[in-house]
Amino acid sequence: MTAIDPSLTTNPYAGTNQPPQINRPDQFGKDTFLKLLVAELQYQNPLEPTDPTQFMSQSAQFSVLEQLQNLTTTVQQQTNANQMVMASALVGKTVTYNDNGTSTSATVTAVKFDPTNANPPSLTLSTGSDIPMSSVTEVNKT
């Protein structure tokens, strides 16, 4: 039995808000689909044309795929906006967080946002340190 490489079992996207994006030259996208569809129509045998139901099925699949991609983008934008609102609401509040196994409390003085939305907002504390929102275990009024 072959051992599994541990580096393959970790999630490189853990702690980010972005879904994994794989940009490979051999990956099909919208443009590839449309080029194939146009080529199929252009080079079809006039004596044996493509089945119109198959053409409609392919068009419908393309439409569904495009709408799913749009929905994914919209949901991601909404998630990012919600995280920004939640992080901003913590300013001026005392948070308890896990600091290397020790429960520590401090007041949130500011919030830092990643303009690319690749990382969740981080909280700047009265102690001068920055912590990720995920390390907060309790929130109290100051």
Sequence and secondary structure as in RCSB ss.txt:
>XXXX:A:sequence
MTAIDPSLTTNPYAGTNQPPQINRPDQFGKDTFLKLLVAELQYQNPLEPTDPTQFMSQSAQFSVLEQLQNLTTTV
QQQTNANQMVMASALVGKTVTYNDNGTSTSATVTAVKFDPTNANPPSLTLSTGSDIPMSSVTEVNKT
>XXXX:A:secstr
     GGGTS TTTT SS      TT   HHHHHHHHHHHHHT  TTS   HHHHHHHHHHHHHHHHHHHHHHHH
HHHHHHHHHHHHHHTTTSEEEEEETTEEEEEEEEEEE  TTSSS  EEEETTS EEEGGGEEEEE  
